[in-house]
Amino acid sequence: MKKTNIALASAMTGLIALAGTLASTTAVADEMGKKMAKEKCYGVSKAGKNDCATKTSSCAGSAKEDAQKDAFVVVPKGLCDRLHGGSTKEA
């Protein structure tokens, strides 16, 4: 075999391997995206660390006290129920 044929065969093998890796990575990422659902968790944020507006303020990061009942943070689905004081329902 000529050196150019060996180089071409090596390059093609590398491209095929790369395509297989990308296909499997994309499939895993799609599956992870479906599993990583999010939910609002009320009553667990620290003062000034909430994700969005509350009943008493109009912007993120404006919670006045720790564990403010109308302030929420977005967490992975199912985590809020395990946090002390956490609720998926707004107070």
Rosetta silent file (secondary structure, phi, psi, omega in degrees, C-alpha in Angstrom):
SEQUENCE: MKKTNIALASAMTGLIALAGTLASTTAVADEMGKKMAKEKCYGVSKAGKNDCATKTSSCAGSAKEDAQKDAFVVVPKGLCDRLHGGSTKEA
SCORE:     score description
SCORE:     0.000 S_00000001
   1 L     0.000  144.286  177.247    0.000    0.000    0.000 S_00000001
   2 L   -78.221  157.515  179.276    1.112    3.518   -0.713 S_00000001
   3 H   -61.859  -35.232 -179.996    1.597    5.998    2.099 S_00000001
   4 H   -68.434  -35.967  177.774   -1.230    8.170    0.767 S_00000001
   5 H   -66.944  -39.203  178.699   -3.649    5.224    0.833 S_00000001
   6 H   -65.295  -42.977  179.261   -2.690    4.447    4.450 S_00000001
   7 H   -64.172  -41.252  179.828   -3.195    8.092    5.433 S_00000001
   8 H   -66.827  -42.154  178.381   -6.571    8.201    3.678 S_00000001
   9 H   -64.705  -39.822  177.827   -7.717    4.968    5.316 S_00000001
  10 H   -64.973  -42.062  179.529   -6.639    6.255    8.741 S_00000001
  11 H   -64.111  -43.516  179.524   -8.490    9.529    8.217 S_00000001
  12 H   -64.310  -41.213  178.057  -11.685    7.725    7.146 S_00000001
  13 H   -62.175  -41.874  177.961  -11.501    5.407   10.162 S_00000001
  14 H   -63.109  -41.566  178.876  -11.122    8.420   12.453 S_00000001
  15 H   -65.841  -39.595  178.315  -14.136   10.160   10.905 S_00000001
  16 H   -65.034  -42.344  178.284  -16.309    7.065   11.273 S_00000001
  17 H   -64.340  -41.030  179.106  -15.300    6.716   14.931 S_00000001
  18 H   -64.414  -42.140  179.118  -15.997   10.407   15.540 S_00000001
  19 H   -62.376  -40.892  177.835  -19.444   10.161   13.936 S_00000001
  20 H   -64.726  -39.980  178.682  -20.330    7.199   16.169 S_00000001
  21 H   -65.544  -44.267  179.508  -19.193    9.040   19.270 S_00000001
  22 H   -63.806  -39.644 -179.821  -21.211   12.148   18.388 S_00000001
  23 H   -64.304  -43.395 -179.050  -24.337   10.100   17.699 S_00000001
  24 H   -71.657  -35.178  178.098  -24.171    8.318   21.040 S_00000001
  25 H   -65.303  -41.097  178.843  -23.374   11.544   22.930 S_00000001
  26 H   -64.367  -41.290  178.915  -26.386   13.284   21.372 S_00000001
  27 H   -63.958  -41.640  178.441  -28.659   10.393   22.328 S_00000001
  28 H   -66.016  -41.924 -179.872  -27.411   10.471   25.933 S_00000001
  29 H   -64.002  -40.375  177.381  -27.817   14.270   26.103 S_00000001
  30 H   -62.414  -42.561  179.520  -31.413   14.032   24.819 S_00000001
  31 H   -65.451  -40.981  178.697  -32.227   11.407   27.439 S_00000001
  32 H   -64.913  -38.931  179.221  -30.626   13.502   30.203 S_00000001
  33 H   -61.305  -37.386  178.587  -32.619   16.568   29.096 S_00000001
  34 H   -69.268  -35.951 -177.499  -35.865   14.649   29.506 S_00000001
  35 H   -78.391  -23.165 -174.206  -34.871   13.444   32.966 S_00000001
  36 L   -93.161   50.631  176.576  -33.709   16.874   34.199 S_00000001
  37 L   -66.874  152.325 -177.497  -37.127   18.496   34.531 S_00000001
  38 E  -117.632  160.272  175.355  -37.261   21.585   36.750 S_00000001
  39 E  -149.214  157.212  176.205  -39.804   22.999   39.214 S_00000001
  40 E   -81.052  134.271  179.135  -40.267   26.115   41.323 S_00000001
  41 E  -120.948  110.860 -177.243  -39.489   25.568   45.007 S_00000001
  42 E   -88.402  147.004  171.682  -40.998   28.150   47.371 S_00000001
  43 L    83.675   12.774 -178.907  -39.760   28.957   50.863 S_00000001
  44 L  -122.381   -8.086 -176.249  -36.144   27.785   50.620 S_00000001
  45 L   -76.526  152.970  174.490  -34.219   30.684   49.074 S_00000001
  46 L   -82.103  159.735  179.040  -31.842   32.886   51.025 S_00000001
  47 L   -56.211  128.316  178.525  -32.445   36.628   51.225 S_00000001
  48 L    78.554    6.687 -176.743  -31.587   38.202   47.874 S_00000001
  49 L  -118.324   12.730  179.938  -31.092   34.848   46.115 S_00000001
  50 L   -71.959  158.738 -175.268  -34.576   34.123   44.711 S_00000001
  51 L   -86.065  -25.181 -175.775  -34.958   33.389   41.000 S_00000001
  52 L  -152.408 -173.231 -176.410  -37.866   35.634   40.056 S_00000001
  53 L   -62.696  154.051  176.205  -40.449   38.153   41.228 S_00000001
  54 L  -118.220 -178.134  177.288  -42.466   37.673   44.434 S_00000001
  55 L   -65.065  -29.160 -174.604  -45.804   39.075   45.583 S_00000001
  56 L  -104.943   -1.729  178.910  -44.006   41.968   47.258 S_00000001
  57 L  -145.658  163.845 -171.710  -41.231   42.667   44.707 S_00000001
  58 L  -112.841    7.961 -179.122  -40.848   42.743   40.952 S_00000001
  59 L  -148.305  163.994  179.354  -37.450   41.234   40.188 S_00000001
  60 L   -65.729  151.471  177.130  -35.093   38.360   40.895 S_00000001
  61 L    75.378   20.851 -175.436  -32.731   38.618   43.840 S_00000001
  62 L  -117.820   14.451  176.989  -35.071   40.796   45.856 S_00000001
  63 L   -64.206  133.936 -174.804  -36.311   38.483   48.621 S_00000001
  64 L   -83.186  -22.861 -176.207  -36.119   40.400   51.884 S_00000001
  65 L  -143.685  159.509  175.125  -35.616   37.436   54.241 S_00000001
  66 L   -64.429  145.000  176.414  -34.422   33.829   54.279 S_00000001
  67 L    56.882   34.203  176.584  -37.153   31.244   53.544 S_00000001
  68 L   -64.141  127.779 -170.683  -39.611   33.895   52.349 S_00000001
  69 L   -65.084  -25.600 -179.458  -42.781   31.948   51.501 S_00000001
  70 L  -100.894    3.656  177.596  -43.509   33.699   48.182 S_00000001
  71 L   -99.089  139.172 -178.624  -39.905   33.621   46.880 S_00000001
  72 E  -129.500  162.189  168.318  -38.759   30.633   44.840 S_00000001
  73 E  -126.951  151.220  178.671  -35.702   29.051   43.278 S_00000001
  74 E   -90.047  126.710 -177.866  -35.781   26.635   40.362 S_00000001
  75 E  -130.875  162.514  174.813  -34.546   23.158   41.328 S_00000001
  76 E   -59.082  141.824 -177.505  -34.519   19.714   39.687 S_00000001
  77 L   -55.937  131.949  179.346  -37.951   18.082   39.859 S_00000001
  78 L    97.392  -19.304 -178.728  -38.418   16.107   43.073 S_00000001
  79 L   -74.407  -36.446 -174.993  -35.746   17.944   45.077 S_00000001
  80 H   -57.766  -40.290 -179.255  -38.087   20.530   46.604 S_00000001
  81 H   -63.058  -23.031 -178.846  -40.043   17.917   48.549 S_00000001
  82 H   -91.927   -8.402 -179.303  -36.797   16.848   50.240 S_00000001
  83 L   -89.816  139.623  179.591  -35.750   20.355   51.319 S_00000001
  84 L   -63.937  121.348  179.897  -36.722   21.615   54.774 S_00000001
  85 L    84.258   -0.624 -177.265  -39.522   24.157   54.315 S_00000001
  86 L   -78.000  142.521  178.631  -39.731   23.556   50.577 S_00000001
  87 E  -147.278  141.643  176.596  -43.067   23.639   48.784 S_00000001
  88 L   -87.614   -2.302  178.463  -44.056   23.516   45.129 S_00000001
  89 L  -108.973  134.277  178.692  -47.118   25.640   45.931 S_00000001
  90 L   -69.177  138.547  179.961  -46.847   29.407   46.409 S_00000001
  91 L   -78.533    0.000    0.000  -47.868   30.638   49.857 S_00000001
